[in-house]
Amino acid sequence: MDQSRAPVLEALADYRREDRYGFSPPGHRRGRGADESVLEVLGADLFGADVLARGGLDDWVARGGFLTDAEQLMADAVGASTTFFSTCGSSLSVRAAMMAVAGGAGGGLLLPRDAHKSVVGGLIFSGIRPRWIVPRWDAERHLCHPPSPERVARAWEENPDAAGALVVSPSPYGTCADLAAIADICHQRGKPLIVDEAWGAHLPFHEDLPTWAMDAGADVCVVSVHKMGAGFEQGSVYHIQGDLIDRERLTACADLLMTTSPSVPIYAALDGWRRQMVQHGHELLGAACALARDVRGRIDEIAGVEVLEQALLGAEASHDLDRLQVLVDVSATGTSGYQTRDWLREQRGLDVGLADHRRILITLSFADDHRTAGRLLDGLCEWRDAATSFERPPEIRLPSPQELQLESVQLPRDAFFGPTEMVAASRAGGRIAAEQITPYPPGVPAVVPGERLNAAVIDYLRSGLAAGMALPDAADSSLEHIRVVA
């Protein structure tokens, strides 16, 4: 296919050149009606690109085929059989894939317990029964690794009637599962593998990066282009190959969940990013990998700071690592990741990808260069000098891996939608959770609806909240009370 084309972008350029005008949504009329203060911040060009996808950019029956052409070009660029764009983020795309594979199937879906909250949302929407794959825990570092092929195989032996399996790879920390081996295990049973590859948009475009899901044999993978690519927030793509996924069913499931007013600017950014990667991605990502090596080495030279790499890899850890994700352990400095995150933001205007009780995550992209890296390194050196005067961080009561693995008692849907009540956190131990409670980022729920709460997890979350942990989805933001099954 002609990868120099960008059909959505070209159609948008034609729309502007032809000076089209719609007596239809959006009501701002390409920015004519937007408030001046809004235009000053967002710019008139963004409003000019915000047109109807059908009945605007294309006609009402999509005779121009701009979106379809862009999706086919994306599939061709990465070697997938079929590709779909979404403007509702990978949260929707993952849920659509889950429902297409396991919706209505009584056997449920194999899932790692460290999956993103979007997966739990899919369980609540669909009523799918989770068949949890116990993750691998580094108890010393309080860090979770993607499941091994052996654990996936064991989960299949215990749940042979499951409709398929879902794996998250890369994890938010950049750690990767052995997807090729896991795909083989699933395919030996004639079952599909879904990969939540939200953090892997860049993987198909450089050989020094971990193997991407389609090359490893996954049947469907979901990618957030805004995370490691150059798309707008909410820009997501899902790729399909093989004959284990019913494409029509997947399309129908996505249609049930997606907006009927998709964003043309998001589509256009996805389209343009694909062309950019085909034409320049290898060069850009090669430079990013070289920059990451330098940055990782220089951060590791800061006293009391450890850039995690070998600790994340190995037989009892992860299969591979995306080194653009720089996971930094600051615990030896006597400070917490939360303190480090807050100081960098407040004192140097630098935001990091995530923080926890002992780490921060620095996400590099192909858009970074020595200037932005220099600003980061200067900020970290200044933080290290300032950290000598920090107060001792509040203690977080960390549960053991066994305590973190809560017992599943009810389907997440039944617990979430059934009769509920709020109880004091001190009395919630032993009760069945009716809400998910999620340290964010990275967005992995510590509590899933339908699980039996215990004192260790409640203490962990409450002490974490006091230390700087963000829990945006708790019904009571103070966590004085927890929603449970009545």
N, C-alpha and C positions, 0 to 999 in steps of 0.2 A: 504494500500500500504506500501511497505518497505521504510519508511522514513529515514533509515540509508544510502540510496543510494543518489548519486549525479551524474546523468548520464552524464551531460556535462563535469563536472570535471573529471570523470572516463575516458571518451573518450579522453580528452586532455592528461591525464596521459599515456594512451595507445599510443597516437600519438607520444609522446616524447620517450617512451620506445622502440617503433618499429623503431625509427629514420627515420620517413617518410620525404620525401623531395619533394616539389612541384615545377614543372616548370610552375608556374602559379602565379598570385598575392597571397600574397603581395610581392612586389619586393625586400624587405629587406632580404628575405630568412631567417626568424627566427633570424634576427639580424646580419647575416653575413655581410650585406652591410651597416649597420648603422654606422654613424660617431661615433668615440670614445667618443667625448664630449657628444653626445646624450646618448650613452650607460652608461656613467658615471652617468648621472642624472636619467635616466629612468630605467636602469638595463636591463641586457640581458634576464632575465626571462619573462619580459613583452613582449618583442619581440618574445620570444619563444612560447608564448601563442597566438600570433596574427596570426592565420591561417584562411583559408577559412572555413566558416561554411559548405558549400556544395562543394564537390570536394576537400576537405581537411580533416576536422574533420570527416565528414560523406561523403558518396558518393553522386553523383549528383542527385539521386532520394531519398536520405535520408532513405536508407534501415535500417540504424542503429537506427533511431528513437530517437536519443539522446535528441534533443530539445523537441519533443512531450512528451517523458517520463518525462522530467524535468518540463514541464508545467502541466502535469497531477498530478505530485507529489505536486506541489505548490497548485493546486486547492484542492487536498485532505487535505493538511495541514491546510488550512484556511476555508474549508467547502464551497467553491464555486463549481458551476457546471462545469465551463470551465475557463481556464486561458490562456492568451497569453503573451509572453514576447516581449518587444520592446527594441531596442538599440538606439532609437531616442528620448528618454525622454518622459515624460508625456504630453508635449506640443503636440506631434504627436498623442498620444493615446487619449487624450481628443478630438482632432479634428476628429479623426476617429469615435469615439463614437457619436459625434454630427452629423456627416454626415450620419452614419448608421441609426440614429433615425429620423432625420428631413431633410436630404438632399433630395431635390425635392418636399418636402411637402410645400404647400403654407401657412400653418398656423403658421409656425415658431416654435420657441423653447422658453420656459420660462427660463429666466436666471437672476441671481442676478447681479445688476449693478456693484457690487464690485468683479466680477470674474477676474481671471488672464488674462493677455494679450494673453495667448495662446488661450483662448476662443474667443477673438476678432479676432485673426488670423483665427480661424475656421469659423467665420462669413464671413470674407473677402474671404477665399478660396471657400466656399460653396454657398454663396448667401443666406444663411438662414436668415430669418427675426427675429431679436431679439425681444422678448416680455419681457421687463425688469420688474423684481420684485424689487420694491423700497426697498433698505436696511433700516435697523434700525440704526439710528445715535445717538451716544452720542455726542451732540453738545458741551458740556462743554469740553470733552476730545478730540474732533475731532477724533472719533474712530467709525468704522463701525462694526456692528454685523451681523452674518448670519441671513437670513430671518426666520421669525417665520412661523409655520404651517398656522396661520391665513392669513398671507400675501400671502403665496403660494396658499391657497384656493381662496383668492380674485383674484389673477392673473389668476387662471383657470376660474373663473366666467367671467372675462373680456375678456379672450382669449380661449374659449372652443374648438377652432379648432387647437390649438397648438399640435404638434406631441409628445411632452414630456417635461420634466423639467430637468434642471441641477442645482445642488447645490454644492457649495464649502464648504467642511467640513472635517477636521478642516481648519480654516482659517490660514493664515501665523502667526497669533498671538496665535494659539492654541485653539481658541474658536470654539465651535461645535454647529451645528444645531440639532434640534429634528428630526433626520432622520426617525425614526420609524413613527412618526405622518405624516411627509411629504410624505413618501412612501405610507402610507394608503390613503392619499388624492389623490395621482396620480393614484393608483390602483383602486380606486372607479370609476374612469373615464376610466379605461382600458389603461392608458398611462404609459410609462416607466419613471423611475427616474434614471438619470445619476448622480453619485457623483464624483466630482473631489476631490479625497482623497489623493492628492499628499503628504500631510504631515502626512499620517496615516499608513505607512507601518508596524509599530510596534503594532498597535491597536489589531489585532487578538490574540496576544500572551500573554496578561495579563489582568486579570479581573479588576484591579484598573485603567486601562486606559479607555477613552471614548469608547462607543459602536462603532464597526466598521460597515462600510456601508452594507456589506452582511448580517450581523446579524440583521441589522435594516430593511432589506427588499429591499434595492436598487437592481435595475436590472443589472446595470453595474457600476463598480467603477474603477477608475484609480489611481494607486499608484506609487509614485516615491521612489524606494527602496534606492536611494542614499541620500535622505533627512534624514530619521529617521531610516534607516536600515544600512547595510554594503555593499552596492553595489557601483560600480563605477558611476560617473556622467553619465547621460543619461540612466541608467538602470531603466526601467519602466515595470509595469505589469498591465494588466487590467483583471478583474474578471467579470464573467457573471453568472446569475442565472435566473430561470423562463423562461416564453415563450413569453415575450414581446419584446425581442431583437432577431433580425434575425442574427444568428451567421455567416452565410455565407456572408451576406451583410457587417457585421462588418469586417470580414476578408478581403473582397474585398476592402473596404474603407481604411483599414490599409495598404494593399498592394499598393494602389495608392500613398500613402504618404511616406511610409518607404523606407529606403535605400535598394538597392539590394546587399550591402556588409556589412551585420551586423557584429558586433564585437563579436568574440568568448570570449575574456576576460570579456566583460560585461555579456554575457550569463552565463559564468561560475561563476561569482560573485553572480548573482541572484540565481543560483542553490545552491551554497554553503551556502549562507545566509539563504535560506529556511531550509536547514538541521540544521544549527546552531540554528535557532529559535525553531524548533521542539524539538531538544535535550536539549538546554540550555536556550531558550528564557525566560521562566518564571523566572528562577533564575536571569538572567542578567537584565531583566526589573524590577523585584522587587527591586534589588539593586539600579537601576537607579532612581526609584520612591523615595526610601528612601533618596538617595543623593539629589534629587531635593527638598525634603521637608527641608532638612538641609540648602541647599544653599539659598533657598527662604527666610527662616527665618533670615539668617545671612546678606543677602543683605538688608533686610527690616530694620535692625538695624542701617544702615549707615545713618547719619544725612541728612535730606532733600530728602531722596530717598524712593520711594514707590514701592513695588512689587504688581502689580495689580492682584487681584484674585476675591474678592467679587464684585468689581466694574464691572467685566466682566460677571457676572452671574446674573440671575434673570428673572422675567417675561418680562421685557422690554429690556433684554440683550441677553446673549447666554445661550443655554441649558446645556452645559457642557464645561469642560476645560481640555486640556492636560497640566498637570503641569510640564512636561519637557520643555515646552516653558515658559521662565521666562521673562515676559514683565515688564520693569522697567521704572517708570516715574521719570525723573530727573529734572523736571521743577522747583521744589521748591529750587533747588540749584542755580538758576539763570543762568544755562547753558542749552544748547540745546542738544538733542540727537546726532546731527551731530558733535558738539564739543567733546562730550564724545567718540563717535565712533573713531574720528580722533586721539584723545589723546591716547586712549588705543592701537590703531594700531601703532602709531608712537613712543610712549614712552615705551610700554610694549610688543609689538609684539602680541597683542591679537586682534582678529577679532570677531565682533558680527554679529548676523544674519541680523539685519536691524536697521535703525535709522530713526527718523523723528524729527520734531521740538521740541519734549518734551520727547521722549522715546528711549530706546534701547531694542532690543530683544536678549536674551541669550538662545540659543538652547542647551540643554543638551541631551546626548544620552547614550545608554547602554555602550558605550566605555569609558565614563568618569569615573573618580574615585576621591578619596580624594586628590590626587596629582594635577590633572588638576583643580579640583574645588578650591584648595588652591591657585593656581596661579591666577585664576580668581578673587577670593576674595581679594587677596593681591593687584592685579592691580586696582580693584575698590576702595579700601581704599586709595591707593596712588593717584588715580584720584581725589578722593573727597578732599584730602588735596591740590592738585594742582589747583583744580577748583576755589578756593577762589581768585586766581589771573587771572582768565580768563577774557578776554574782554566780555562785554555784547554781547550776540549773535544778529546777524542782525534780524530785525523784519520780520516775515512771515505774509503776509496778508491772513488770513484764511477766506474762504468763508463760508457762512451758508450752512446747508444741502440742502436747497432749491436751492441755487445758484449752488451747486455742481451737481445737477441733471439736466444735460443739455438736451435740447429738441432734440429728434431723428427726423430728417427730411428726410434722405435718407437711403437706405440700406448701411451698411458698405462697401460691395463690390462695389456698384455703385460709392460711393464717393471716394474710394481708387483708382479704376482703371479708372475713368472718367477723363476728362480734369481738370487740376489743375493749380494753380499758387501760388507763394510765395508772401505774403503781410507782411508789417510791423506789428509787434505785436500790436502796438498802433491802427491799423486800422482793426484788425481781429475780433473784437467784432461784432456779428451779422452775420458773415460769417459761412459757413458750413465747418467743418474740413474735410480734406482729408488725415489726418495721425492720428495715435494714439500717445499720449504723456503720458508717464508712469513714475511716480516716482518709482525707482527701487533700492533695494527691497522695498516692497513686490511684485511689478509688477502688480498692479491694475491700469489700465489706468484712468487718470483724464479726458482724451479726447478720444473719439472713432470716427473713420471716420463716417461721416453722421450726427454728432451732431452739433447743432448751438452753436458756441462759445459765451461766454459772458465775460465782462470785469473782473468780480470777479475771474473766474477760470484762466484767463490769468495772472492777478496780482498775484494770489496764486502761479502759477508755476514759474513766473519770480522772485518773491521775494524768493521762495524756492530755486531756482537754486543759487541765490546769497548767500544763507545761508548754502549751502552744500548739497542740494537735488541732486540726480543723475537722469538725464533724458536721458537715452542712446538711445532712439529710435526717438527723435525729428530730423526732417530733418536739422534744424539749431541748432547745439548744444548750441549756445549762446541764443537761443530763441528770437533773435532780429526779426526774421521772422517766420511765421507759414504757412504751406502748407494748402491751402483751395481749395474748388471746384471753378473752373473758372466760 
